[in-house]
């Protein structure tokens, strides 16, 4: 049974944010294909609670590094990566893991831990190295510099990030990208072939669907549109850019039900409070929704909405919405990165709207049963089984292709 060690800049035992969920999908895809998968996070203790740490994680606790990362949050990942690559104790921990696991492949999620890994690989390295890109990190950080996160070193750190990504793409034995658009850019800058592996949904078509939300909607004589997301700022800004005048366009008996930490962030925002009375009557704040209830929440809605207009990579909330089988109202930005996987669904299950007027119009149509959901073919192409098939094929080919280039 082949072995794959997966290096990430965060813990993976309790996946919560988008990056963790993406890597958790990769781990499950490998296991489905008969691989032994070994997740290893390399991160600072200050940024993740202890209950999330995995048994093999390499956790650093240097107080000076913590201050440096907190003082320059836009480039915290790069500061931590550089420190770990220079620290002998951290390097030895990774050497011990490599000797114990003896992986056939090391998949590096994001570019950061490559700085550490390249320090400990033997001169006669035979392990295949895979670079798994979640974003163009340097491009994703540009908007952050407009949010009071810029300092005197920001431009130099931005260029260092760009060079790290480009050089790692040139060095790795295989490059995979979550986004087709960003994958094309990586291919142009590095001259390497890049394999597109879009985000997939972890909602199983065979798992029992929770009846909770359908029952609650019936008891309230309410039809609802579903919105689910984290409190990450692009999700908050996307909501207010598409609903600048609140939710008054919904008549009585129709609501927007909001799940995840996004729900609390929206309610506490001053822009929500401007239309507080109507917003409270036309929404339901649900908070955390367990994974076992996610398909029931989305699948019982009249439609699922994805109102995002900024952010990099491909959006996990988009693929969950599509796989739910309900009509999806989304921005063109929300489907960026999925390419050919979603193209057949546009106008036939997936309805694109980039202005408040268009967005409201599609929601109204869906509430009255006037929109169809995505086809089974589109939905199945974005399930875990599809990722497992593609990932396994690429990894098997890599193992049979000769010596590592690193």
N, C-alpha and C positions, 0 to 999 in steps of 0.2 A: 504493500500500500504506500503510494508516494506521500511525501510530507511537505507541507507548506507552512512556513512561519510568516505571520502577518505582523508587520511593525506599524504602529500607529502613534500619533502624538497625544493620545488620550486613552483612558481605560475602556475596556470593551465588555466587561462582565454584565453591566446593566445599561444597554444602549438607550440613550434618551434624545440627544440632539441629532440633527440630520447626518453629520459625519459619522457618528457612532452607528446609527441605523444602517447607513450605506455599507460600512465594514461588516456589520453583523450579517447583512445579506450575502456578502462575499463569503463569509465563513460558512454559512449554511449552504450556499451554492456548492462550495468545495466538498463539504461533507456529503451532500446528496450524490455527488459524482464519485464518491469512494476515496476521497483524500483524507489524510489526517491533517487537521488544521490547528495551528498553535498561535493564538493571539498574544501579542506582547505590546503593552503600552509603555511609552517613555514620556514622562511628564513631571511637572512640579506638583508637589503635594498640596500647594495652596489653591490650586484651581479645580480640584475634584475631591469630593468627600470620600472618606476612607472606605465606606461601604461599597463604592464602585470599583475599588482596586482589585485587580486580578492577581492570582497566585504568582505568575511569572512577570508581572509588571516591574519596570525599573523606575522607581519613584525617587526624585531628588528633592532635597529640603533646604538647600542653601538659601540663607536669608538675604544675602546680597543679590543673588539672582532673582529672588522674588521681588525685591524692590525695583530692580532694573526692568523686569517684565511688566510690573504694574505701572511704572512711570512711562512706559512706551508700549501701551496695549496693542496698538496697530501691528507691532512687530514682536510681540511677546513670544510667538512660536520660534522666530529666528533667533532671538536671544537665548532661549532655552536650548535650541538645537546646537548653537555654537558652544555653549557651556558644556553640554554633555559630551560633545566631540573632543573637548579638551581635557575632560576629567578622567583620570586614570581609573578611579574606582568604578565609574559608570561603564567605561570601556571593558573592564574586566568582567563585570556582571554580564554584559552581552556576549563576551567570548565564552563564558561558562555555559550560557544558554545554547549557543551555537554548537558547542561540543556535545552537550546532552541531547539536543533535539536532532542534530545532523540533518537539516532540511535539504530537500532537493531544490526547492524554490523559496526565495524570500520575496514577499510582496510588500512593498513600502507604500503605505497610504499617506498621501501628501508628500512633499519633497523633504520635509524637515529632518526626519530621522536618517536620511541618507548620509548626512554629515557625520553622524556617529557610526553608522554601519561601515562606511568606507574606511574608517580608521581601524577596524578590527578584522576585516576580511583578510585571509592569508594571501600571500603573493601568488600562490598557485591555485587561486579560487576556482572551484568548479560548480559552485552553487549559482543557479540562474537567478538574476535579479529582475524584478518586475516593478515598474513605477506606475502606481495607480493614482491618477490625477483626479481630484475632486473639483478643483477650480484652477483657473489661472490666478495663482495667489497674488502676484504683483498687481494684476488688474483689479482683483477684488478689493485690494487695500486702498486703491485710489479714492473711492468715495469716503472711506473712513478718515482720510486726512482732512476732509471738509467738515468733520464733526468735532473740531477742536482737539484732534489727536495728532496734529502735525507738530513737529519740533525741528530743531536745527539739523538733526541727523536723518530726517525722514526720507529725503530724496536719495541719499546714499543707501539707506536700508531698502528702499524700493528697488533700486538697481541691483543690489545684492540678491534680493529675492528673485528678480527676473533671471539673473545669471544662474542662480542655483537651479531653477526649474529647467532652463534651457540645457545646462550642462548635464543634469541628471537624465533628461530625456535622451541626450546623445550617448550616454554611458550605459544605460540599462539595456538588458537583453530584450525586453518587451515593454511597450508603453500602452497603457489602457486609459481611456478617458470616460468620465461619466457623461460628458457633453459632446455632441457631434461638432458643434461650432468651435468649442475650445480645443477639441481634438485636432481639428483642421489647422488651427493656429499653432499648436504644439508641433505638428508635422511640418509646417512651413518654417518655423524658427529652428528646428533641430535637424531637419532632413530625414527624419525617421518615420516609419510606418506607425500609425497610432490606431488601436482597435477601439471602436466605440462600444462601450457596455453601459447602456443607460440605467438609471435607477429603476428598480422593480419594486412591486408591492409585496409585502409579506402577508397579505390577507389571503388565506387559503380558500379555494373554492369548495373544499370538502368539509371545512370546519363548520360546526353549528352556528347559526346566526342568532345573536341575542335579540329577543323580541321586545326588550325594554322600551326602546324609543318609539317603535310603532304603537305600542300600547299607550304610552304617555301622550302621543300625538292624538290618538283617537279619543282618549279621556278628556283632552282639552279642546276637542273639535278644532284642531289646528293643523294646517299644512306648513311644513317648514323647509327652508333651504339650509343646508349644512355648511359650516365653515369650521375648519379644524387647523390649528397651527400653534407654534410656539410664540413666545413674547419677543422673538428676534425682531429688531427694529424694521427691517424691510416688510415684514408682515403687518406691523402696525401702520406704517406709512402707506402701504398699499390699500389698506381698508379705507383710510380717510381720503385718499386720492380718488377712489371710486365711489365713495358715499359721502361727499363733502357736505351734503345737506341732511345727513342722517337717514333714517329708515322709514320716513313718513310716506314713501311711495307704496309701501305695503298696506293693503286694507286690513281691517279686523279679521282675525281668523288665519292670518298668515304671519309667520315670524322667521327671523334668522336665528338659528340655534348655533351657538359658538362653543367649541370644545378646545381643550388644551390650555396652556398658560396664556395664550393670546386673549382669551376671554376676559381675564382679570386686567390685563394691560389695556384693553380697549375701554373697559368700564371706568378705569381710573384716569383716563386721558381727558384733558380739558375739552378737546374737540368733541368727545362723546357727550360730555355734560352740557354743551351748548344746546343740544336737542334732547336733553335727558328724559323728559316726560314721554315723548314719542318713541325714543330709542328703547326705553325700558319696556314699553308696551308692545314693541314690535321685535323684541329679541329675548332670548333665553340664554343666560350665562351658565354653562355647565361645568367649566373647569376641567380637571383631569379626566380623561376617558381611557380606561384600560384597553390594551391591545385586543383583548378577547371581545370587547364591545364595539370596536372601531367599525367593523363591517356592518353591524346592526345600526349604528348611528348614521353612517353614510348611506347605506342601502335603503333606509326607511324614509329618506328625504325626498322631496320633489325634485331637487337638484342639488349639486355640490358646487360651491363656488371657490375660485382660486384667484383672489384679487391682489396679485403681486406685480410690481412694476420695476423693482430693482433687486439685485442679488445675483450671484454667480452660480455656475454649475447647472445641474438640472434639479428640479424641485420635487422632493419626495411627496409632498402633499398633492402634486398634480397627478402622479401615477396612482396614488390611492383613490383619488377622485374618479379616475378613468376606470379602474378595476372594479369600483363599487357597482357599476352597471347603470347608475343614474345619469341623467343629462348633466354635463359639466359646463359651467360658465366660467371662462378663464380669460386672462389677458394673453396677448401674443408673447409676452415675456415669460409667462408661466409655462409655456410649452417649449421655450428655447432650450436646446440641448437634446431633445428627443428625436428630432429629424424625421426620418422615414417611418419610425415606429408609430407616430400619431397622425401622420399626414392623411391617411384614409378616413380618419374620424372627424376631420374638420368639417363642420356643417352637418355632420351625421353622428351626433353623440357628444361632440366637442364643439362648443360655440364660443367664438373669439370676439371679445369686446374690449376696447381700450379707452372708452370714454364713459363717464357716469351714465349718460343717457342710454347708450347701447347696453351697458351692463344691466341696468334696471329693466330694460325692455326684455332681455332674455330671461331674467328671473321671473318676470310676470308671466311670460309664455310658459315656462316650466311649471309654475304654480298651478296653471290651468290645464296641465297635461298635454301641452302642445309640442313638447320636444322629446325626441327619442334618446336612449342611452347608446353607449358605444357597442359595437359588435363584439361577439365572443372572440373573433380572431384578433382584434386589436387588444382586447383585455388579456388574452392568453399570452400574447407576445411580451407583456409587461409583468408577468408573474415570475416567481423565483425559479421555476423549472426552466424557463427560457434562458435566464442568466447562467444557470448551472451548465446547460448544454454548451453555450458559447465559451464560458470560462474554461471548462474542462478541455474542450477542443484546442484552445490556444495553449494551455499549459502542457498538454500531452505533446503537442507539436514542438514546443520549446524544449522539452526534455530530450526529444529525438534529434535536435538540430545541431548537435556538436558542442564544442567548448563554450563556456561563458565568455562574454566580451569584456567583463569588468576586471 
